[in-house]
Amino acid sequence: MTAQQDFALKRSQEYKHALFVLVISIALVLVFLVNAFDVTEGTWNKVWGSLTIAYLVIACWQAIILFCMKRDLLNTGDIQKRTRLMSAVNLLTILVGNVFTTTFAFRMLRRKASIEYTISYYMLLTQLLIVSVSLLNLFKPYVSDMFLLTMAVFILLIIFDVVAVVIFGKVDTDRQIKPAFKWLGIALIITGFSGNIFGCILGYSVLLKSTNRDMSTIEKWNKIWSKITKNFTAMLGLLFVIFTFAISIASYGTFVYEFAVENNYESMLLEPSLANPFGTDNFGRDVFSRIIYGARISLIVGVVSTLIPLVIGGFLGAIAGYYNKSIDNVIMRILDVLYAVPGILLAIAIIAAFGANTVNLIIALSVGSIPTYARTMRANVMMVSNLEFVEAAKALGEADWKIIFKQVVPNSFAPMIVKATLTIGGAVIATSSLSFLGLGVEPHIPEWGNILKVGSMYLETNPYLAIFPGIAIILLVLSFNFLGDGLRDALDPKLD
Amino acid sequence: MLHEHMEKIKKSSTYSELIHRYEEQYRSKKLYFNESISEQEMQGEATKLANERVLKMAQAELETTDQSNTNYQHFFAKCLQNRNFVIVSFIPGILMYLFLMIYARPLVRYIFERLVMTVFVIISVTIFVFSILHFSPADPAANILGESATAEQRAEFDHRYGLDQSYWVQLWDATKGILTLDLGYSYTGNEDVMASIANKFPVTLTIAFWSLLMAIVIAIPVGMISAAKTNSFWDYSFMFIALIGLSIPNFWQGLVFILNFSIKWHILPATYSPGDWLSIIMPVIVLGTGLTASIARMTRSSILEVVNEEYIVTAKAKGLKPSRVFINHALRNAIIPIITIIGLQFGGMLGGAAVTEKVFNISGLGSYIVDKQFVPDIPSILGGVVYIAITISIVNLAVDILYAFLNPRIRSQMKNT
């Protein structure tokens, strides 16, 4: 292998992506295989078995694609059209729910990477996932009144998304974008209100490029998003986060709240089936519906208990960093006191005093993480306030608070965004941990920690009750962490 | 003084000699220029010059003679040679002596300042946690005695535990109790709080210690491999696993472990018992997973940051072996942020121990706090939280001091300030 060939392999993001998809597919095959074969009885489970076979076929096909890619890259330095068409077959894998291969197939279909195209197929995938998860409700005894209407809207959205994918697959948005595209952008933003935030991002991007004449804004936007869209793990994280958000909104129309909270003593502790994909708990409640409704709480608590310390800690940190010596010392020494107590322990103490409910949980989690945000903000403000433009603002006689909040803070905010994304995951874990201890969300509300608490009591007889909500937590937290890592690479903040 | 000296010189013969000499000078000058000599002018000129000269002489004389006999410095320097004086001076000057001893050496000064800070933090944490618990709307008397208790019974209860006293008195008692290791009796069970904490804390610390050890032993080599082979298959796999480790909730991991290792395969016991070494394995792994993951990530990123520094390039240019460059130059410099993260994460781990202890039914300090919080049992919670905070503060203090000893950059910085 010559150095050029080696470089071609290393440079190709698509090759890396293909390898990642192959490894993940093989790992999934192994997981399904373990589940499909019951060691003690020596029997095969039909559902898991067929899934294993399907994923095995996908993995083999992926391996063939990978081999072709490698050959193309080594011989010509570029991926050939035939290989790209071969991977188009993998679009079908969405039918068995392998989003990894599907996203890869979509990516391979366009020769040159494009921000809009990438976001549009992720938008389509999110919509498909929402519809397929919602369709599971058809196996229930009855569906909600709004079900048909909501599903009709979703089908329309899917058609619209497919159109968007085709348009952005053909159009080069950096050169041949016309002012007429702004109506498409507005339409996309409106679809984003269904919870599919990809629509908002895509719409904004199109709107920006079709109306704005300021090239520097477009340039900045392109720089950040091209880095994020190239990073497939970050995009997968974003996909799951947005899916969780969208399904929480969609659940208002497609899910029946009674299945999640009302006791049904005829169907206690049932095994997973099509009607109850994750089984039922000790009160006969459908665990699948409970997990879907729990996503709402987890997201709200996670996001709010990150936003509050972000604002308070950011404010204190900005003041401490901008004004030197005495104010800095006072603020930071007070925050040191909060910093000395571990977050969970502080939360337990606060909840012990004021009682366990959602609002107290949010406050308790927020208080503990104020110091870390303040420290990050302070370090950045100290760095930024020595730069020339701050001095220029001072020389122009600008008021201090205006300098802080118009010049310094916007320029030192990137690390805060990264930090916030990375800590939402921690907040989600803390929420469910405290609920598990009985110190978090009220026990009757379907929340992932509460569901797990019930599950932990039936660990010997019905382990799935504890396993599925745990996987939901891991996936959400992992997604936030992937997204945070991707944002860090894209925004490239100078973290201390 | 100066005046005295001048008078003295004027009275002596040198003065008249001087005048005489200046008169001669004046005369020869006038003769040379062929000018008339005015006696009066000559005398005036000579006296003036002589006076100037005398002033200089007097000054010179003063400088040479010993004039410091009225000086403080001299006086004390003499006194200090006296042994008894030194001993006696310690009575009023002890604080000053200490101050000088501390501030003369930057390292000692740094340690001293960190110590003061730690004491401040500990006392503030006590006040903060006590205030939260004190102003809670929950009423321990009502929670323990039940709905049916009469007002007198409740008053009796409040009196027994000092709850009827004012906030300041209670706060003083609590702070004193924390510092003197005497927190009184818990509301439920009426047991000595300090004795309970002393029983339970070692359990938590043992598990935390082993978790820490496991984390360091696994994470640092993993991080080193990832950093040495960046963007390789192993790097991606390790970092992916580390990210999963960061994302797993402790309690869920614990439940899955119990499900597989205890219920299905019967390898390890599901609950912890102090004498049984097998039973500690699962709690240690569960508690240490998050720490392992974050140390591994930190090791990788801090080595990668260091690898691009100029001294690494220099070392490579000198022709050192890559392995030597990596271990002696890169790792040695990268270890500093790793130590910080270990110190910080250790605190988080002690806090998170409550959840793990509940899952494995360990009677440690964390689960003690959780058990007592429903009342709320103020002395128990206060004691538990504050002693954990103290432990963390001491660990961080130790890390900071270790830092100062290890890192030559910080040492030289301290000397410069």
Interface residues (C-beta under 8 A of the other chain):
Chain A: K10 L19 F20 V23 R333 I334 D336 V337 L338 A340 V341 P342 G343 I344 L345 L346 I348 A349 I350 I351 A352 A353 F354 G355 G425 I429 S432 S433 F436 L437 L439 L452 G455 S456 L459 E460 P463 A466 I467 G470 I473 I474 V477 L478 N481 F482 D485
Chain B: M117 F120 V121 I122 S124 V125 F128 V129 I132 L133 F135 S136 P137 A138 N231 F233 Y236 S237 L243 I244 L246 S247 I248 P249 N250 F251 W252 L255 V256 I258 L259 I263 G347 G348 L350 G351 G352 A354 V355 K358 V359 G366 I369 V370 K372 Q373 F374 P376 I381 V385 I388 A389 I392 S393
